[in-house]
Amino acid sequence: MILETEALAKRYRRRWALLDGTVSIPDGAIVGLVGPNGAGKSTFLQLIVGLLAPTGGTVRVLGGTPDAAMRSGRVGFVAQDAPTYAGLTVADHLQLGAGLNPHRWDAAAARERTERLGLAPGQRAGRLSGGQRAQLALTIALSKRPDLLVLDEPVAGLDPLARRAFLDETVAAATDAGSAVVLSTHLVADLARTCTHVVVIAAGRVRLAEAITDPAGLERVVLDELGRAA
C-alpha cells in the first residue's frame, strides 16, 4: 500500500479538525478526496505529507513516516494556492526544483513539459495566469518523479474548461510516470472522470473509502454519505 492511515486525528486547541481518518490506498491509484469546505481535507493531506503532526492515530506513506517519504523526494505536493515565487522566472523554478531534488529530478521531462504548455523560460511567475501557475507547480512536482503525488484542490480557482484540461493532464502525466495520486476537491463531477478510488470526508471523519466501480452513480453515493454526515 502506498498510503495507510489508522484513526488519524488532529486537534487545534479545543477544535478537532480530523477525528477518524482511516484509509488504505493501493499503489498506482488515482484517489479523489472529496468533502465540503472545512471538512478536514486539507488537514488530512498536510498530515500525510508531514506538514502537520497528528494528535492521534498513525500514518504510513510509502512504508515509512511522512517526513521520511518527503525527504526522500518520493512524494510530490502541490498546495491549494499552487505556490510559486512571483519574482522568479519559469527557468528559475526549474533550477530550484533540480537543486532541491538532485537524485530524482528529470530535467528533460521538466523542460519538455514547460515547452509543451507554452511556459516561456524567461516568464516571471507573477505574470502567469492562475492556470499557468498551477501547471508550473505541477511540473515541478512531477519532475521529481514521485511515487505519490498529493494535490490540495489545485483547480479551485480555474474555470470549468481549464479545470478539466488540468485534471486530464495531471492524470495522464501521473499514469505515464507510474505515480499514485491523491487529489482533493469539493467538485464531485471531477472524480468520476479522473479517479479510480474515492475518499469522502465530512465533519472531520472519513465516511467512505473505496474503489470507484460505478462512475455514473458516484455522485449519488457521495451525496448520500454527505447527507448522512450532516
VOTI-474073 format. One record per atom (N, C-alpha, C): x, y negated, z; residue in three letters; atom name; residue number from 1; chain. Coordinates in steps of 0.2 Angstrom, whole numbers, plus 5000, padded with zeros to 4 digits. Atoms other than C-alpha are relative to their C-alpha. Layout:
east;north;up;residu;atome;num;chaine
X;Y;Z;ALA;CA;NUM;A
...
END
This chain:
east;north;up;residu;atome;num;chaine
5004;5006;5000;MET;N;1;A
5000;5000;5000;MET;CA;1;A
5004;4994;5000;MET;C;1;A
4996;5006;5000;ILE;N;2;A
5006;4983;4996;ILE;CA;2;A
4999;4995;5005;ILE;C;2;A
5002;5004;4994;LEU;N;3;A
4997;4974;5010;LEU;CA;3;A
4995;5004;5004;LEU;C;3;A
5004;4997;4995;GLU;N;4;A
4989;4981;5026;GLU;CA;4;A
5000;4996;5006;GLU;C;4;A
5001;5003;4994;THR;N;5;A
4981;4972;5040;THR;CA;5;A
4995;5003;5004;THR;C;5;A
5004;4997;4996;GLU;N;6;A
4973;4978;5055;GLU;CA;6;A
4998;4995;5006;GLU;C;6;A
5003;5005;4995;ALA;N;7;A
4961;4967;5066;ALA;CA;7;A
5004;4994;5001;ALA;C;7;A
4996;5006;5000;LEU;N;8;A
4972;4952;5061;LEU;CA;8;A
4995;4994;5002;LEU;C;8;A
5003;5005;4997;ALA;N;9;A
4967;4937;5071;ALA;CA;9;A
5004;4994;5001;ALA;C;9;A
4996;5006;4998;LYS;N;10;A
4972;4919;5073;LYS;CA;10;A
4995;4995;5003;LYS;C;10;A
5004;5005;4996;ARG;N;11;A
4966;4906;5086;ARG;CA;11;A
5004;4993;5000;ARG;C;11;A
4997;5007;4999;TYR;N;12;A
4969;4887;5086;TYR;CA;12;A
4997;4997;5006;TYR;C;12;A
5002;5002;4994;ARG;N;13;A
4967;4882;5104;ARG;CA;13;A
4993;5004;5002;ARG;C;13;A
5007;4996;4998;ARG;N;14;A
4948;4887;5108;ARG;CA;14;A
4997;5002;4994;ARG;C;14;A
5004;4998;5006;ARG;N;15;A
4943;4890;5090;ARG;CA;15;A
5004;5006;4996;ARG;C;15;A
4998;4994;5004;TRP;N;16;A
4945;4907;5081;TRP;CA;16;A
4999;4998;4993;TRP;C;16;A
5001;5001;5007;ALA;N;17;A
4949;4904;5063;ALA;CA;17;A
4999;5007;4996;ALA;C;17;A
5001;4993;5002;LEU;N;18;A
4950;4923;5060;LEU;CA;18;A
5000;5004;5006;LEU;C;18;A
5002;4996;4994;LEU;N;19;A
4943;4936;5071;LEU;CA;19;A
5002;5007;4999;LEU;C;19;A
4999;4993;5002;ASP;N;20;A
4944;4953;5062;ASP;CA;20;A
5002;5000;4993;ASP;C;20;A
4997;4999;5007;GLY;N;21;A
4955;4954;5046;GLY;CA;21;A
5003;5006;4999;GLY;C;21;A
4997;4993;5002;THR;N;22;A
4957;4972;5041;THR;CA;22;A
4999;5002;4993;THR;C;22;A
5000;4998;5008;VAL;N;23;A
4961;4976;5023;VAL;CA;23;A
5006;5005;4999;VAL;C;23;A
4995;4995;5002;SER;N;24;A
4971;4989;5014;SER;CA;24;A
5000;4999;4992;SER;C;24;A
5000;5002;5007;ILE;N;25;A
4977;4983;4996;ILE;CA;25;A
5005;5005;4997;ILE;C;25;A
4995;4996;5004;PRO;N;26;A
4985;4996;4984;PRO;CA;26;A
5005;4996;4995;PRO;C;26;A
4995;5003;5004;ASP;N;27;A
5000;4992;4973;ASP;CA;27;A
4996;4999;4993;ASP;C;27;A
5003;5002;5007;GLY;N;28;A
4995;4983;4956;GLY;CA;28;A
4993;4998;5000;GLY;C;28;A
5007;5003;5000;ALA;N;29;A
4978;4977;4962;ALA;CA;29;A
5000;4993;4999;ALA;C;29;A
5001;5007;5001;ILE;N;30;A
4971;4961;4957;ILE;CA;30;A
4994;4998;5005;ILE;C;30;A
5005;5001;4995;VAL;N;31;A
4961;4955;4973;VAL;CA;31;A
4997;4993;5000;VAL;C;31;A
5004;5006;4999;GLY;N;32;A
4948;4942;4974;GLY;CA;32;A
4998;4999;5007;GLY;C;32;A
5002;5002;4993;LEU;N;33;A
4947;4934;4991;LEU;CA;33;A
4995;4995;5000;LEU;C;33;A
5006;5005;5001;VAL;N;34;A
4930;4925;4992;VAL;CA;34;A
4997;4999;5007;VAL;C;34;A
5004;5002;4994;GLY;N;35;A
4920;4916;5005;GLY;CA;35;A
4999;4993;5000;GLY;C;35;A
5001;5007;5000;PRO;N;36;A
4913;4899;5009;PRO;CA;36;A
5006;4996;5003;PRO;C;36;A
4995;5004;4997;ASN;N;37;A
4924;4884;5014;ASN;CA;37;A
5000;5001;5007;ASN;C;37;A
5000;4999;4993;GLY;N;38;A
4930;4886;5031;GLY;CA;38;A
4999;5007;5003;GLY;C;38;A
5001;4993;4998;ALA;N;39;A
4928;4905;5031;ALA;CA;39;A
5006;5003;5004;ALA;C;39;A
4994;4997;4997;GLY;N;40;A
4946;4909;5036;GLY;CA;40;A
5004;5002;4994;GLY;C;40;A
4996;4998;5006;LYS;N;41;A
4953;4912;5018;LYS;CA;41;A
5007;4998;5000;LYS;C;41;A
4994;5003;5000;SER;N;42;A
4967;4900;5019;SER;CA;42;A
5004;5003;5006;SER;C;42;A
4996;4997;4994;THR;N;43;A
4972;4906;5037;THR;CA;43;A
5002;5007;4998;THR;C;43;A
4998;4993;5001;PHE;N;44;A
4972;4924;5031;PHE;CA;44;A
5006;5000;4995;PHE;C;44;A
4995;5000;5005;LEU;N;45;A
4983;4920;5016;LEU;CA;45;A
5007;4998;5003;LEU;C;45;A
4994;5002;4997;GLN;N;46;A
4995;4910;5027;GLN;CA;46;A
5003;5005;5005;GLN;C;46;A
4998;4995;4996;LEU;N;47;A
4996;4924;5039;LEU;CA;47;A
5004;5006;4996;LEU;C;47;A
4997;4994;5004;ILE;N;48;A
5001;4937;5025;ILE;CA;48;A
5006;4997;4997;ILE;C;48;A
4993;5003;5003;VAL;N;49;A
5015;4925;5018;VAL;CA;49;A
5004;4998;5006;VAL;C;49;A
4995;5002;4994;GLY;N;50;A
5022;4921;5036;GLY;CA;50;A
5000;4993;5001;GLY;C;50;A
5000;5007;4998;LEU;N;51;A
5017;4903;5037;LEU;CA;51;A
4997;4999;5007;LEU;C;51;A
5003;5000;4994;LEU;N;52;A
5007;4907;5052;LEU;CA;52;A
5002;5006;5004;LEU;C;52;A
4999;4994;4995;ALA;N;53;A
5010;4919;5067;ALA;CA;53;A
4993;5002;5002;ALA;C;53;A
5006;4998;4998;PRO;N;54;A
4995;4930;5071;PRO;CA;54;A
4999;4999;5008;PRO;C;54;A
5002;5000;4993;THR;N;55;A
4986;4928;5088;THR;CA;55;A
4999;5007;5002;THR;C;55;A
5001;4993;4999;GLY;N;56;A
4982;4947;5087;GLY;CA;56;A
5000;5004;4994;GLY;C;56;A
5000;4995;5006;GLY;N;57;A
4982;4962;5076;GLY;CA;57;A
5007;5000;4997;GLY;C;57;A
4994;4999;5003;THR;N;58;A
4995;4967;5064;THR;CA;58;A
4999;4999;4992;THR;C;58;A
5000;5002;5007;VAL;N;59;A
5000;4963;5046;VAL;CA;59;A
5007;5003;4997;VAL;C;59;A
4994;4997;5004;ARG;N;60;A
5012;4973;5034;ARG;CA;60;A
5000;4998;4993;ARG;C;60;A
5000;5002;5007;VAL;N;61;A
5017;4966;5017;VAL;CA;61;A
5006;5004;4997;VAL;C;61;A
4995;4997;5003;LEU;N;62;A
5027;4977;5006;LEU;CA;62;A
5004;5005;5004;LEU;C;62;A
4997;4995;4995;GLY;N;63;A
5030;4989;5020;GLY;CA;63;A
5004;4997;5006;GLY;C;63;A
4996;5003;4994;GLY;N;64;A
5038;4976;5032;GLY;CA;64;A
4996;4994;5002;GLY;C;64;A
5003;5006;4998;THR;N;65;A
5034;4960;5040;THR;CA;65;A
4999;4994;4995;THR;C;65;A
5001;5006;5005;PRO;N;66;A
5028;4944;5031;PRO;CA;66;A
5006;4996;4999;PRO;C;66;A
4994;5004;5000;ASP;N;67;A
5044;4935;5035;ASP;CA;67;A
5005;5004;4996;ASP;C;67;A
4995;4996;5004;ALA;N;68;A
5055;4949;5028;ALA;CA;68;A
4998;5000;4993;ALA;C;68;A
5003;5000;5007;ALA;N;69;A
5044;4950;5012;ALA;CA;69;A
5002;4993;4997;ALA;C;69;A
4999;5007;5003;MET;N;70;A
5046;4931;5009;MET;CA;70;A
5007;4999;4999;MET;C;70;A
4993;5001;5001;ARG;N;71;A
5064;4931;5012;ARG;CA;71;A
5003;5004;4995;ARG;C;71;A
4998;4996;5005;SER;N;72;A
5067;4945;5000;SER;CA;72;A
4999;4997;4993;SER;C;72;A
5002;5002;5007;GLY;N;73;A
5059;4935;4986;GLY;CA;73;A
4995;5004;4997;GLY;C;73;A
5004;4995;5003;ARG;N;74;A
5047;4949;4983;ARG;CA;74;A
4992;4997;5000;ARG;C;74;A
5006;5003;4999;VAL;N;75;A
5032;4938;4987;VAL;CA;75;A
5000;4993;4997;VAL;C;75;A
5001;5006;5003;GLY;N;76;A
5026;4923;4976;GLY;CA;76;A
4994;4996;5003;GLY;C;76;A
5005;5003;4997;PHE;N;77;A
5015;4910;4984;PHE;CA;77;A
4999;4993;4997;PHE;C;77;A
5002;5007;5002;VAL;N;78;A
5005;4895;4977;VAL;CA;78;A
4995;4998;5004;VAL;C;78;A
5005;5002;4995;ALA;N;79;A
4996;4885;4990;ALA;CA;79;A
4995;4996;4996;ALA;C;79;A
5006;5003;5003;GLN;N;80;A
4980;4876;4987;GLN;CA;80;A
5001;4994;4996;GLN;C;80;A
4999;5006;5004;ASP;N;81;A
4987;4860;4981;ASP;CA;81;A
5005;5000;4994;ASP;C;81;A
4995;4999;5005;ALA;N;82;A
4999;4868;4969;ALA;CA;82;A
5006;4996;5000;ALA;C;82;A
4995;5004;4998;PRO;N;83;A
5014;4860;4977;PRO;CA;83;A
5005;4999;4995;PRO;C;83;A
4994;5002;5004;THR;N;84;A
5026;4851;4965;THR;CA;84;A
5003;4994;5003;THR;C;84;A
4997;5007;4997;TYR;N;85;A
5038;4836;4968;TYR;CA;85;A
4999;4995;4994;TYR;C;85;A
5001;5005;5005;ALA;N;86;A
5032;4821;4959;ALA;CA;86;A
5006;4997;4996;ALA;C;86;A
4994;5004;5003;GLY;N;87;A
5049;4813;4956;GLY;CA;87;A
5004;5005;4996;GLY;C;87;A
4995;4996;5003;LEU;N;88;A
5057;4829;4949;LEU;CA;88;A
4997;5002;4993;LEU;C;88;A
5002;4998;5006;THR;N;89;A
5056;4835;4931;THR;CA;89;A
4998;5007;5000;THR;C;89;A
5001;4993;5001;VAL;N;90;A
5050;4852;4924;VAL;CA;90;A
5006;5004;5001;VAL;C;90;A
4994;4996;4999;ALA;N;91;A
5068;4857;4922;ALA;CA;91;A
5003;5000;5007;ALA;C;91;A
4998;5000;4993;ASP;N;92;A
5072;4851;4940;ASP;CA;92;A
4997;5006;5004;ASP;C;92;A
5003;4994;4996;HIS;N;93;A
5059;4863;4946;HIS;CA;93;A
5002;5007;4999;HIS;C;93;A
4998;4994;5001;LEU;N;94;A
5065;4877;4937;LEU;CA;94;A
5007;5001;5003;LEU;C;94;A
4993;4999;4997;GLN;N;95;A
5083;4874;4943;GLN;CA;95;A
4999;5001;5007;GLN;C;95;A
5001;4999;4992;LEU;N;96;A
5077;4873;4961;LEU;CA;96;A
4997;5007;5001;LEU;C;96;A
5003;4993;4999;GLY;N;97;A
5067;4889;4959;GLY;CA;97;A
5006;5005;4999;GLY;C;97;A
4994;4995;5001;ALA;N;98;A
5083;4898;4952;ALA;CA;98;A
5005;4999;5006;ALA;C;98;A
4996;5001;4995;GLY;N;99;A
5093;4891;4966;GLY;CA;99;A
4998;5003;5007;GLY;C;99;A
5003;4997;4995;LEU;N;100;A
5081;4897;4979;LEU;CA;100;A
4999;5008;5000;LEU;C;100;A
5001;4993;5002;ASN;N;101;A
5079;4914;4971;ASN;CA;101;A
5005;5003;4996;ASN;C;101;A
4995;4998;5004;PRO;N;102;A
5096;4919;4965;PRO;CA;102;A
5000;5007;4997;PRO;C;102;A
4999;4993;5001;HIS;N;103;A
5094;4938;4965;HIS;CA;103;A
4994;5002;4995;HIS;C;103;A
5006;4998;5004;ARG;N;104;A
5077;4939;4956;ARG;CA;104;A
4997;4995;4995;ARG;C;104;A
5002;5006;5004;TRP;N;105;A
5075;4923;4946;TRP;CA;105;A
5001;5003;4992;TRP;C;105;A
4999;4999;5007;ASP;N;106;A
5071;4926;4927;ASP;CA;106;A
4999;4994;4996;ASP;C;106;A
4999;5006;5003;ALA;N;107;A
5077;4911;4919;ALA;CA;107;A
4997;5000;4993;ALA;C;107;A
5003;5000;5007;ALA;N;108;A
5072;4916;4901;ALA;CA;108;A
4993;5000;5000;ALA;C;108;A
5008;5000;5000;ALA;N;109;A
5054;4920;4906;ALA;CA;109;A
4998;4993;5003;ALA;C;109;A
5002;5007;4998;ALA;N;110;A
5053;4903;4915;ALA;CA;110;A
5000;4995;4995;ALA;C;110;A
5000;5005;5006;ARG;N;111;A
5059;4894;4900;ARG;CA;111;A
4995;5001;4995;ARG;C;111;A
5005;4999;5005;GLU;N;112;A
5048;4903;4888;GLU;CA;112;A
4993;4998;5002;GLU;C;112;A
5007;5001;4997;ARG;N;113;A
5033;4901;4899;ARG;CA;113;A
4999;4992;4999;ARG;C;113;A
5001;5007;5000;THR;N;114;A
5035;4882;4901;THR;CA;114;A
5000;4997;4992;THR;C;114;A
5001;5002;5007;GLU;N;115;A
5038;4880;4882;GLU;CA;115;A
4994;5002;4997;GLU;C;115;A
5006;4998;5002;ARG;N;116;A
5023;4890;4878;ARG;CA;116;A
4994;4996;5002;ARG;C;116;A
5006;5004;4997;LEU;N;117;A
5012;4879;4889;LEU;CA;117;A
5001;4993;4999;LEU;C;117;A
4999;5007;5002;GLY;N;118;A
5019;4863;4882;GLY;CA;118;A
5003;4996;5006;GLY;C;118;A
4997;5004;4995;LEU;N;119;A
5028;4858;4898;LEU;CA;119;A
5007;4998;4998;LEU;C;119;A
4994;5003;5002;ALA;N;120;A
5042;4847;4892;ALA;CA;120;A
5005;5000;5005;ALA;C;120;A
4996;5000;4994;PRO;N;121;A
5058;4849;4902;PRO;CA;121;A
5001;4994;5003;PRO;C;121;A
4999;5006;4998;GLY;N;122;A
5060;4831;4904;GLY;CA;122;A
4994;4996;5004;GLY;C;122;A
5006;5002;4997;GLN;N;123;A
5042;4828;4910;GLN;CA;123;A
5001;5000;5008;GLN;C;123;A
5000;5000;4993;ARG;N;124;A
5041;4822;4928;ARG;CA;124;A
4993;5003;5003;ARG;C;124;A
5006;4997;4997;ALA;N;125;A
5028;4832;4939;ALA;CA;125;A
4995;4995;5001;ALA;C;125;A
5005;5004;4999;GLY;N;126;A
5020;4817;4944;GLY;CA;126;A
4996;4997;4995;GLY;C;126;A
5004;5002;5006;ARG;N;127;A
5014;4813;4927;ARG;CA;127;A
4997;5006;4996;ARG;C;127;A
5004;4995;5003;LEU;N;128;A
5007;4830;4923;LEU;CA;128;A
4993;5000;5003;LEU;C;128;A
5007;4999;4998;SER;N;129;A
4988;4834;4924;SER;CA;129;A
5000;5005;5006;SER;C;129;A
5001;4995;4995;GLY;N;130;A
4981;4845;4938;GLY;CA;130;A
5001;5007;4998;GLY;C;130;A
4999;4993;5003;GLY;N;131;A
4981;4860;4927;GLY;CA;131;A
5007;5001;4998;GLY;C;131;A
4993;4999;5002;GLN;N;132;A
4999;4857;4921;GLN;CA;132;A
5004;5001;5006;GLN;C;132;A
4996;4999;4994;ARG;N;133;A
5005;4856;4939;ARG;CA;133;A
4999;5007;5003;ARG;C;133;A
5001;4993;4998;ALA;N;134;A
4996;4872;4943;ALA;CA;134;A
5004;5005;4996;ALA;C;134;A
4996;4996;5004;GLN;N;135;A
5004;4880;4929;GLN;CA;135;A
5007;5000;5001;GLN;C;135;A
4993;5000;4998;LEU;N;136;A
5021;4874;4934;LEU;CA;136;A
5002;5004;5006;LEU;C;136;A
4999;4997;4993;ALA;N;137;A
5019;4880;4952;ALA;CA;137;A
4999;5008;4998;ALA;C;137;A
5001;4993;5001;LEU;N;138;A
5013;4897;4945;LEU;CA;138;A
5006;5003;4996;LEU;C;138;A
4994;4998;5004;THR;N;139;A
5028;4898;4933;THR;CA;139;A
5006;5001;5005;THR;C;139;A
4994;4999;4996;ILE;N;140;A
5040;4896;4947;ILE;CA;140;A
4999;5006;5004;ILE;C;140;A
5001;4994;4997;ALA;N;141;A
5031;4909;4957;ALA;CA;141;A
5001;5007;4996;ALA;C;141;A
5000;4995;5004;LEU;N;142;A
5030;4921;4943;LEU;CA;142;A
5007;5002;4998;LEU;C;142;A
4993;4999;5002;SER;N;143;A
5048;4919;4938;SER;CA;143;A
5005;5003;5005;SER;C;143;A
4997;4996;4994;LYS;N;144;A
5053;4926;4955;LYS;CA;144;A
5000;5007;4999;LYS;C;144;A
5002;4993;5001;ARG;N;145;A
5047;4942;4948;ARG;CA;145;A
4997;5004;5006;ARG;C;145;A
5002;4998;4994;PRO;N;146;A
5037;4945;4963;PRO;CA;146;A
4996;5007;5000;PRO;C;146;A
5004;4994;5000;ASP;N;147;A
5029;4962;4968;ASP;CA;147;A
4993;4998;5003;ASP;C;147;A
5006;5002;4998;LEU;N;148;A
5015;4952;4976;LEU;CA;148;A
4999;4992;4999;LEU;C;148;A
5001;5007;5002;LEU;N;149;A
5008;4935;4970;LEU;CA;149;A
4994;4998;5004;LEU;C;149;A
5005;5002;4995;VAL;N;150;A
4997;4926;4983;VAL;CA;150;A
4998;4992;4997;VAL;C;150;A
5003;5006;5003;LEU;N;151;A
4986;4911;4976;LEU;CA;151;A
4995;4998;5004;LEU;C;151;A
5005;5003;4995;ASP;N;152;A
4976;4900;4988;ASP;CA;152;A
4996;4995;4996;ASP;C;152;A
5004;5004;5004;GLU;N;153;A
4962;4893;4977;GLU;CA;153;A
5004;4995;4995;GLU;C;153;A
4996;5004;5005;PRO;N;154;A
4974;4887;4963;PRO;CA;154;A
4996;4996;4995;PRO;C;154;A
5004;5003;5006;VAL;N;155;A
4960;4882;4951;VAL;CA;155;A
4994;4996;5003;VAL;C;155;A
5005;5004;4997;ALA;N;156;A
4949;4872;4964;ALA;CA;156;A
4999;4994;4997;ALA;C;156;A
5001;5006;5002;GLY;N;157;A
4952;4856;4956;GLY;CA;157;A
4999;4999;4992;GLY;C;157;A
5000;5000;5008;LEU;N;158;A
4951;4861;4937;LEU;CA;158;A
4992;5001;4998;LEU;C;158;A
5006;5000;5003;ASP;N;159;A
4936;4860;4926;ASP;CA;159;A
4999;5008;4998;ASP;C;159;A
5002;4993;5001;PRO;N;160;A
4927;4877;4921;PRO;CA;160;A
5004;5003;4994;PRO;C;160;A
4997;4997;5006;LEU;N;161;A
4936;4879;4904;LEU;CA;161;A
5008;5001;5002;LEU;C;161;A
4993;5000;4998;ALA;N;162;A
4954;4875;4912;ALA;CA;162;A
5000;5006;5005;ALA;C;162;A
5000;4995;4994;ARG;N;163;A
4949;4887;4927;ARG;CA;163;A
5001;5007;4997;ARG;C;163;A
5000;4994;5004;ARG;N;164;A
4945;4901;4915;ARG;CA;164;A
5007;5002;4997;ARG;C;164;A
4994;4999;5003;ALA;N;165;A
4961;4899;4905;ALA;CA;165;A
5006;5001;5005;ALA;C;165;A
4995;4999;4995;PHE;N;166;A
4972;4898;4921;PHE;CA;166;A
4999;5007;5003;PHE;C;166;A
5000;4993;4997;LEU;N;167;A
4965;4914;4928;LEU;CA;167;A
5001;5005;4995;LEU;C;167;A
4998;4995;5005;ASP;N;168;A
4966;4923;4912;ASP;CA;168;A
5007;5001;4999;ASP;C;168;A
4993;5000;5001;GLU;N;169;A
4984;4918;4910;GLU;CA;169;A
5004;5003;5006;GLU;C;169;A
4997;4998;4994;THR;N;170;A
4988;4922;4928;THR;CA;170;A
5000;5008;5000;THR;C;170;A
5001;4993;5000;VAL;N;171;A
4981;4940;4927;VAL;CA;171;A
5004;5003;4995;VAL;C;171;A
4996;4997;5006;ALA;N;172;A
4989;4943;4910;ALA;CA;172;A
5008;5000;5002;ALA;C;172;A
4993;5001;4998;ALA;N;173;A
5006;4937;4917;ALA;CA;173;A
5002;5005;5006;ALA;C;173;A
4998;4995;4994;ALA;N;174;A
5005;4947;4933;ALA;CA;174;A
5000;5007;4998;ALA;C;174;A
5001;4993;5003;THR;N;175;A
4999;4963;4924;THR;CA;175;A
5007;5002;4996;THR;C;175;A
4994;4999;5004;ASP;N;176;A
5014;4961;4912;ASP;CA;176;A
5006;5001;5005;ASP;C;176;A
4994;5000;4995;ALA;N;177;A
5026;4959;4927;ALA;CA;177;A
4999;5006;5005;ALA;C;177;A
5001;4995;4995;GLY;N;178;A
5018;4973;4937;GLY;CA;178;A
4999;4998;5007;GLY;C;178;A
5001;5002;4994;SER;N;179;A
5014;4962;4951;SER;CA;179;A
4992;5001;5002;SER;C;179;A
5006;5000;4997;ALA;N;180;A
4999;4964;4963;ALA;CA;180;A
4998;4992;5001;ALA;C;180;A
5002;5007;4999;VAL;N;181;A
4989;4948;4965;VAL;CA;181;A
4994;5000;5006;VAL;C;181;A
5006;5002;4995;VAL;N;182;A
4978;4941;4980;VAL;CA;182;A
4998;4993;4998;VAL;C;182;A
5002;5007;5003;LEU;N;183;A
4968;4926;4973;LEU;CA;183;A
4994;4998;5004;LEU;C;183;A
5006;5002;4996;SER;N;184;A
4957;4916;4985;SER;CA;184;A
4996;4995;4995;SER;C;184;A
5004;5005;5003;THR;N;185;A
4942;4907;4978;THR;CA;185;A
4993;5000;5003;THR;C;185;A
5007;5000;4997;HIS;N;186;A
4924;4902;4983;HIS;CA;186;A
4995;5001;4994;HIS;C;186;A
5004;4999;5006;LEU;N;187;A
4918;4905;4965;LEU;CA;187;A
4999;5007;4998;LEU;C;187;A
5001;4993;5001;VAL;N;188;A
4911;4922;4964;VAL;CA;188;A
5000;5002;4992;VAL;C;188;A
4999;4998;5007;ALA;N;189;A
4910;4922;4945;ALA;CA;189;A
5007;5001;4997;ALA;C;189;A
4993;4999;5002;ASP;N;190;A
4929;4921;4944;ASP;CA;190;A
5002;5007;5001;ASP;C;190;A
4998;4993;4998;LEU;N;191;A
4930;4938;4952;LEU;CA;191;A
4999;5006;4995;LEU;C;191;A
5002;4995;5004;ALA;N;192;A
4921;4949;4940;ALA;CA;192;A
5004;5000;4994;ALA;C;192;A
4996;5000;5006;ARG;N;193;A
4931;4944;4925;ARG;CA;193;A
5007;5001;5001;ARG;C;193;A
4993;4999;4999;THR;N;194;A
4948;4945;4933;THR;CA;194;A
5003;5005;5005;THR;C;194;A
4997;4996;4995;CYS;N;195;A
4949;4956;4948;CYS;CA;195;A
4998;5007;5000;CYS;C;195;A
5001;4993;4999;THR;N;196;A
4950;4974;4952;THR;CA;196;A
4997;5002;5007;THR;C;196;A
5002;4999;4993;HIS;N;197;A
4946;4973;4971;HIS;CA;197;A
4997;4993;5002;HIS;C;197;A
5003;5006;4997;VAL;N;198;A
4936;4961;4981;VAL;CA;198;A
5000;5000;5008;VAL;C;198;A
5000;5001;4993;VAL;N;199;A
4938;4955;4999;VAL;CA;199;A
4995;4994;5002;VAL;C;199;A
5004;5005;4998;VAL;N;200;A
4924;4945;5007;VAL;CA;200;A
5001;4998;5007;VAL;C;200;A
4999;5002;4993;ILE;N;201;A
4927;4934;5022;ILE;CA;201;A
4995;4994;5002;ILE;C;201;A
5005;5005;4998;ALA;N;202;A
4914;4924;5031;ALA;CA;202;A
5000;5000;5008;ALA;C;202;A
5000;5002;4992;ALA;N;203;A
4914;4916;5049;ALA;CA;203;A
5006;5004;5003;ALA;C;203;A
4993;4998;4997;GLY;N;204;A
4932;4922;5052;GLY;CA;204;A
5000;5008;5000;GLY;C;204;A
5000;4992;5000;ARG;N;205;A
4928;4941;5048;ARG;CA;205;A
5000;5002;4993;ARG;C;205;A
5000;4997;5006;VAL;N;206;A
4932;4952;5034;VAL;CA;206;A
4993;5004;5000;VAL;C;206;A
5007;4997;5000;ARG;N;207;A
4914;4958;5029;ARG;CA;207;A
5000;5005;4995;ARG;C;207;A
5000;4995;5006;LEU;N;208;A
4919;4968;5013;LEU;CA;208;A
5007;5000;4998;LEU;C;208;A
4993;4999;5003;ALA;N;209;A
4935;4975;5006;ALA;CA;209;A
5000;5007;4996;ALA;C;209;A
5001;4994;5004;GLU;N;210;A
4933;4987;4992;GLU;CA;210;A
5002;4999;4992;GLU;C;210;A
4999;5000;5007;ALA;N;211;A
4937;4991;4973;ALA;CA;211;A
4993;4997;4997;ALA;C;211;A
5006;5003;5003;ILE;N;212;A
4925;4982;4961;ILE;CA;212;A
4998;5006;4995;ILE;C;212;A
5003;4995;5005;THR;N;213;A
4915;4996;4952;THR;CA;213;A
4995;4998;4996;THR;C;213;A
5005;5003;5003;ASP;N;214;A
4901;4986;4946;ASP;CA;214;A
5000;4993;4999;ASP;C;214;A
4999;5007;5001;PRO;N;215;A
4906;4969;4939;PRO;CA;215;A
4994;4996;4999;PRO;C;215;A
5006;5003;5001;ALA;N;216;A
4889;4965;4934;ALA;CA;216;A
4996;4999;5006;ALA;C;216;A
5004;5001;4994;GLY;N;217;A
4882;4967;4951;GLY;CA;217;A
5004;4997;5006;GLY;C;217;A
4996;5002;4995;LEU;N;218;A
4896;4960;4960;LEU;CA;218;A
4998;4993;5004;LEU;C;218;A
5003;5006;4997;GLU;N;219;A
4888;4943;4963;GLU;CA;219;A
4995;5001;5005;GLU;C;219;A
5005;4998;4996;ARG;N;220;A
4873;4951;4971;ARG;CA;220;A
5003;5003;5007;ARG;C;220;A
4997;4997;4994;VAL;N;221;A
4884;4961;4983;VAL;CA;221;A
5003;4995;5004;VAL;C;221;A
4997;5005;4996;VAL;N;222;A
4894;4947;4988;VAL;CA;222;A
4996;4995;5004;VAL;C;222;A
5005;5005;4997;LEU;N;223;A
4879;4935;4991;LEU;CA;223;A
4997;5004;5006;LEU;C;223;A
5003;4996;4995;ASP;N;224;A
4871;4949;5001;ASP;CA;224;A
5004;5000;5007;ASP;C;224;A
4996;5000;4994;GLU;N;225;A
4886;4950;5013;GLU;CA;225;A
5001;4993;5003;GLU;C;225;A
5000;5007;4997;LEU;N;226;A
4887;4931;5015;LEU;CA;226;A
4994;4999;5003;LEU;C;226;A
5006;5001;4997;GLY;N;227;A
4869;4931;5018;GLY;CA;227;A
4999;5003;5007;GLY;C;227;A
5000;4996;4994;ARG;N;228;A
4871;4944;5032;ARG;CA;228;A
5004;4996;5005;ARG;C;228;A
4995;5003;4995;ALA;N;229;A
4885;4934;5040;ALA;CA;229;A
4998;4993;5002;ALA;C;229;A
5003;5006;4998;ALA;N;230;A
4875;4918;5040;ALA;CA;230;A
4997;4999;5007;ALA;C;230;A
END
